[in-house]
């Protein structure tokens, strides 16, 4: 296939190129698109090189597939133009996720939704939703999820390269500072806002990921509500979420309290998760996988399975996964593989 990647120089775009190569995706030609400041930048791919282009009229001519990972306004403009040029588009932005005419897909959960693309576009979920729903799907299929209360612990790479640079700079400042600086929670240097977040992220947690929207919930929290329902094809699922930014470079984690339409035991959940595609159950569900262990690998890690003593038949689970890999780039490539298999 002749493939284009919009946002090829970003964190997810770079991961996308690595995964296309690792999985031997059938690429006859690869074009990379980036901002004007990256025009002409050379990226390695499959033993060769890709020279970055800027988006312009006619730039998608002849392409079969275009994968998009840029800000929503750019995606909203250019994804339809790529589809109009004859390419199938897989979009990682939030621009089309809740459009009823565009499927929202996790490759292991609802690949059949890719069979109908009336606008030539398929959408990838938010990275937090992606990690969580991969683990939820087998449980929902068995007992139908009724309500979920989720708290997330989201890494700074969810805010892009700027988030990683900010955490690194703040950690460097702390580690190179005086003992007084490292020990005092009220030292002025620890209270200085950064450019990405209004509070320091190093040595801290920020209980507000995304921008504040309806009812005081953030965009990240509402994504978990709406995207979970759409992927699982069940608008009746009740979801409430609190999304927290933590000083971790890569890997989102979350704890979820789950209620079902029929009782679910820890043993049944462990059996289901142990057989689920894209899931690795750690130590039979009693273990505690961390974001560091999930970074750089494909599966979503699940552990700390517990039956909820306050609500018989309910469960508590812990889930973590690489937000750049499975949360974004890998799923897009897996979706493309489904499309290739369908063509074949």
C-alpha positions as CSV (number, residue, x, y, z in Angstrom):
1,X,0.0,0.0,0.0
2,X,1.0,3.6,-0.5
3,X,0.9,5.2,2.9
4,X,1.0,8.7,4.3
5,X,1.5,9.7,7.9
6,X,0.4,13.2,8.9
7,X,2.4,14.3,12.0
8,X,5.3,12.0,11.2
9,X,7.8,14.0,13.4
10,X,5.7,13.9,16.6
11,X,6.0,11.4,19.5
12,X,3.2,9.2,18.1
13,X,4.2,9.7,14.5
14,X,7.7,8.5,15.2
15,X,6.3,5.5,17.0
16,X,4.0,4.9,14.1
17,X,6.9,4.6,11.7
18,X,8.7,2.2,14.0
19,X,5.6,0.0,14.3
20,X,4.9,0.0,10.5
21,X,8.5,-1.3,10.1
22,X,8.4,-3.8,13.0
23,X,5.2,-5.4,11.9
24,X,6.3,-5.5,8.2
25,X,3.3,-3.6,7.1
26,X,3.1,-3.9,3.3
27,X,4.4,-0.4,2.4
28,X,5.1,0.3,-1.3
29,X,5.6,4.0,-0.7
30,X,5.7,6.1,2.5
31,X,5.1,9.9,2.7
32,X,5.6,11.8,5.9
33,X,3.9,15.2,6.5
34,X,4.9,17.7,9.2
35,X,4.7,21.4,10.0
36,X,6.7,23.9,7.9
37,X,9.5,24.0,10.5
38,X,10.1,20.3,9.9
39,X,9.8,20.4,6.1
40,X,12.8,18.5,4.6
41,X,13.5,16.6,7.8
42,X,14.8,13.1,7.0
43,X,13.3,10.2,8.9
44,X,14.7,6.7,8.8
45,X,12.3,3.9,7.7
46,X,12.9,0.3,6.7
47,X,16.5,0.8,5.8
48,X,15.7,3.9,3.7
49,X,14.7,7.5,4.4
50,X,11.5,9.5,4.2
51,X,11.8,13.3,3.6
52,X,9.0,15.2,5.3
53,X,6.6,17.3,3.2
54,X,4.1,20.0,4.2
55,X,0.4,19.6,3.6
56,X,-0.6,21.1,0.3
57,X,-3.1,20.7,-2.5
58,X,-2.7,17.3,-4.2
59,X,-0.3,15.9,-1.6
60,X,-2.4,12.8,-1.1
61,X,-2.7,11.9,-4.8
62,X,-2.1,8.1,-5.3
63,X,-2.1,7.2,-1.6
64,X,-4.2,4.2,-0.4
65,X,-3.9,4.9,3.3
66,X,-3.4,8.1,5.4
67,X,-2.8,7.9,9.2
68,X,-3.4,11.2,11.0
69,X,-1.9,12.3,14.3
70,X,-2.1,16.1,14.6
71,X,-4.2,18.6,16.5
72,X,-7.9,18.4,16.0
73,X,-8.3,21.5,13.8
74,X,-5.6,20.3,11.4
75,X,-7.1,16.8,11.3
76,X,-10.6,18.2,10.8
77,X,-9.4,20.0,7.7
78,X,-7.0,17.5,6.1
79,X,-8.5,14.1,6.9
80,X,-11.6,14.7,4.7
81,X,-9.3,16.0,2.0
82,X,-7.2,12.8,2.1
83,X,-10.4,10.7,1.9
84,X,-11.6,12.8,-1.0
85,X,-8.3,12.0,-2.8
86,X,-9.2,8.3,-2.5
87,X,-7.3,7.2,0.6
88,X,-8.7,5.4,3.6
89,X,-8.0,7.6,6.6
90,X,-7.2,6.4,10.2
91,X,-7.4,9.4,12.5
92,X,-5.8,9.6,15.9
93,X,-7.2,13.1,16.8
94,X,-10.5,13.8,18.6
95,X,-12.0,15.5,15.5
96,X,-14.3,12.7,14.4
97,X,-14.5,10.3,17.4
98,X,-18.1,11.1,18.3
99,X,-19.4,11.5,14.7
100,X,-22.1,8.8,14.3
101,X,-21.0,8.2,10.7
102,X,-17.4,7.4,11.6
103,X,-16.5,4.3,13.6
104,X,-14.4,4.5,16.7
105,X,-12.3,1.4,16.9
106,X,-10.0,-0.6,19.2
107,X,-8.5,-3.3,17.0
108,X,-9.0,-6.1,19.6
109,X,-12.5,-5.0,20.6
110,X,-14.6,-3.9,17.6
111,X,-12.7,-4.4,14.3
112,X,-15.9,-5.3,12.5
113,X,-16.9,-1.6,12.7
114,X,-14.2,-1.0,10.0
115,X,-16.3,-2.9,7.5
116,X,-18.4,0.2,6.8
117,X,-16.6,3.6,6.2
118,X,-19.2,5.8,4.5
119,X,-16.9,8.8,4.8
120,X,-13.6,7.0,4.2
121,X,-12.5,7.8,7.8
122,X,-12.1,5.6,10.9
123,X,-11.2,7.1,14.3
124,X,-8.9,5.9,17.1
125,X,-10.0,6.6,20.7
126,X,-8.2,8.7,23.3
127,X,-5.1,6.9,24.6
128,X,-6.6,6.5,28.1
129,X,-9.9,5.1,26.8
130,X,-7.9,2.7,24.5
131,X,-5.9,1.2,27.3
132,X,-8.9,0.8,29.6
133,X,-11.5,-0.5,27.1
134,X,-9.1,-3.2,25.8
135,X,-9.3,-4.7,29.4
136,X,-13.0,-3.9,29.8
137,X,-14.3,-5.5,26.6
138,X,-14.1,-9.2,27.6
139,X,-15.8,-8.5,30.9
140,X,-18.5,-6.4,29.3
141,X,-19.1,-9.2,26.7
142,X,-19.6,-11.7,29.5
143,X,-21.7,-9.8,32.0
144,X,-22.5,-6.4,30.5
145,X,-21.0,-3.4,32.3
146,X,-23.5,-1.3,34.2
147,X,-21.4,1.3,36.0
148,X,-17.7,2.3,36.1
149,X,-15.9,4.6,38.5
150,X,-12.4,5.2,37.2
151,X,-9.4,7.2,38.4
152,X,-6.5,7.7,35.9
153,X,-2.8,8.3,36.4
154,X,-1.7,9.7,33.1
155,X,1.9,10.2,32.0
156,X,3.3,13.6,30.8
157,X,3.8,12.2,27.3
158,X,0.0,12.5,26.9
159,X,0.7,16.2,26.5
160,X,3.3,15.6,23.8
161,X,7.0,16.4,23.6
162,X,6.4,19.6,25.5
163,X,5.1,17.7,28.5
164,X,8.1,15.4,28.6
165,X,10.5,18.3,28.3
166,X,8.8,20.1,31.1
167,X,9.0,17.2,33.5
168,X,12.6,16.5,32.6
169,X,13.6,20.2,33.2
170,X,11.8,20.2,36.6
171,X,13.4,16.9,37.7
172,X,16.8,18.3,36.7
173,X,16.2,21.4,38.7
174,X,15.2,19.4,41.8
175,X,18.0,16.9,41.6
176,X,20.6,19.6,41.1
177,X,19.3,21.8,43.8
178,X,20.0,22.1,47.5
179,X,18.9,19.8,50.2
180,X,16.5,22.5,51.3
181,X,14.9,22.5,47.9
182,X,14.5,18.8,47.8
183,X,13.0,18.5,51.3
184,X,10.7,21.5,51.4
185,X,7.3,21.2,49.8
186,X,6.8,25.0,50.1
187,X,10.1,26.1,48.6
188,X,9.3,28.9,46.1
189,X,11.1,27.0,43.3
190,X,8.7,24.1,43.7
191,X,5.7,26.3,43.3
192,X,6.7,27.9,40.0
193,X,4.2,27.1,37.1
194,X,5.4,25.6,33.9
195,X,4.4,26.3,30.4
196,X,2.4,23.1,30.0
197,X,0.7,22.9,33.4
198,X,-0.1,25.7,35.9
199,X,1.6,23.8,38.7
200,X,4.9,21.9,38.8
201,X,4.6,18.3,37.7
202,X,7.9,17.0,39.1
203,X,7.3,15.6,42.5
204,X,3.7,16.3,42.2
205,X,0.3,15.2,40.8
206,X,-2.2,17.4,39.1
207,X,-5.8,16.3,39.4
208,X,-6.9,18.0,36.2
209,X,-5.9,16.4,32.9
210,X,-7.4,18.2,29.8
211,X,-9.5,21.3,29.8
212,X,-12.5,21.9,32.0
213,X,-15.8,21.3,30.3
214,X,-19.5,20.6,31.4
215,X,-20.2,20.2,35.1
216,X,-16.6,20.8,36.0
217,X,-15.4,17.6,34.3
218,X,-12.4,17.8,32.0
219,X,-12.2,16.9,28.3
220,X,-10.2,13.8,29.2
221,X,-12.9,12.7,31.7
222,X,-15.8,13.2,29.2
223,X,-13.8,11.2,26.6
224,X,-13.8,8.2,28.9
225,X,-17.5,8.5,29.3
226,X,-18.6,9.0,25.6
227,X,-15.9,6.9,23.9
228,X,-16.3,3.9,26.2
229,X,-20.0,3.8,25.3
230,X,-19.4,4.1,21.6
231,X,-16.7,1.5,21.3
232,X,-18.7,-1.0,23.4
233,X,-22.0,-0.2,21.6
234,X,-23.8,0.5,24.8
235,X,-25.1,4.0,25.7
236,X,-26.5,2.8,29.0
237,X,-23.2,2.3,30.7
238,X,-22.8,4.8,33.5
239,X,-19.3,6.2,33.8
240,X,-17.7,8.7,36.0
241,X,-14.0,9.6,36.0
242,X,-11.3,11.6,37.5
243,X,-8.2,12.1,35.3
244,X,-4.9,12.9,37.0
245,X,-1.5,13.8,35.5
246,X,1.4,12.2,37.3
247,X,5.2,12.6,36.9
248,X,5.7,9.6,34.7
249,X,7.3,9.9,31.3
250,X,5.4,7.1,29.4
251,X,2.5,4.9,30.4
252,X,-1.0,5.6,31.5
253,X,-2.5,3.7,34.4
254,X,-6.0,3.6,36.0
255,X,-8.0,2.0,38.7
256,X,-11.6,1.1,37.8
257,X,-14.5,0.0,40.1
258,X,-16.9,-2.0,37.9
259,X,-20.5,-3.1,38.4
260,X,-22.2,-5.5,36.0
261,X,-25.7,-6.6,35.1
262,X,-25.0,-10.0,36.7
263,X,-22.4,-10.8,39.4
264,X,-18.8,-11.2,38.2
265,X,-16.3,-13.1,40.4
266,X,-12.6,-12.5,40.5
267,X,-12.0,-16.0,39.2
268,X,-14.3,-15.5,36.2
269,X,-12.7,-12.2,35.4
270,X,-9.2,-13.7,35.6
271,X,-10.2,-16.4,33.2
272,X,-11.7,-13.9,30.7
273,X,-8.7,-11.5,30.9
274,X,-6.2,-14.4,30.7
275,X,-7.6,-15.3,27.2
276,X,-8.3,-11.8,26.0
277,X,-6.6,-10.4,22.9
278,X,-4.2,-7.5,23.7
279,X,-4.3,-8.2,27.4
280,X,-1.6,-9.6,29.7
281,X,-2.9,-10.6,33.1
282,X,-0.1,-10.2,35.7
283,X,0.4,-12.9,38.4
284,X,-3.1,-14.2,38.0
285,X,-4.5,-10.8,38.6
286,X,-2.9,-10.5,42.1
287,X,0.2,-8.7,40.8
288,X,0.7,-5.0,40.3
289,X,2.0,-4.1,36.9
290,X,3.4,-0.5,36.6
291,X,3.7,1.9,33.7
292,X,7.5,1.2,33.5
293,X,6.7,-2.5,32.8
294,X,4.1,-1.6,30.2
295,X,6.2,0.9,28.3
296,X,7.4,-0.2,24.9
297,X,5.3,-3.4,24.7
298,X,2.0,-4.1,22.9
299,X,-0.3,-5.6,25.5
300,X,-2.3,-3.8,28.1
301,X,-1.3,-5.0,31.6
302,X,-4.0,-5.9,34.2
303,X,-3.6,-6.7,37.9
304,X,-4.9,-6.3,41.4
305,X,-8.2,-8.0,40.6
306,X,-10.4,-7.7,43.7
307,X,-14.1,-8.5,44.4
308,X,-15.7,-5.3,45.8
309,X,-16.8,-6.0,49.4
310,X,-19.0,-2.9,49.3
311,X,-21.0,-4.1,46.3
312,X,-21.2,-7.9,45.9
313,X,-20.7,-9.0,42.3
314,X,-18.6,-5.9,41.5
315,X,-14.9,-5.8,40.8
316,X,-11.9,-3.5,41.2
317,X,-9.1,-3.7,38.6
318,X,-5.8,-2.0,37.9
319,X,-4.8,-1.4,34.2
320,X,-1.8,0.1,32.6
321,X,-0.4,0.5,29.1
322,X,1.9,2.5,26.9
323,X,-0.1,5.5,25.8
324,X,2.2,6.2,22.8
325,X,2.3,2.7,21.6
326,X,-1.0,0.8,22.2
327,X,-2.7,4.0,23.2
328,X,-2.2,5.6,19.8
329,X,0.3,4.3,17.2
330,X,-0.1,0.5,17.5
331,X,-3.9,0.6,17.3
332,X,-3.8,2.7,14.2
333,X,-1.5,0.2,12.5
334,X,-3.6,-2.7,13.7
335,X,-6.7,-1.0,12.2
336,X,-4.8,-0.7,8.9
337,X,-3.9,-4.4,9.1
338,X,-7.6,-5.2,9.4
339,X,-8.3,-3.1,6.3
340,X,-5.5,-4.8,4.4
341,X,-6.8,-8.3,5.4
342,X,-10.3,-7.3,4.2
343,X,-8.9,-6.2,0.8
344,X,-7.1,-9.5,0.6
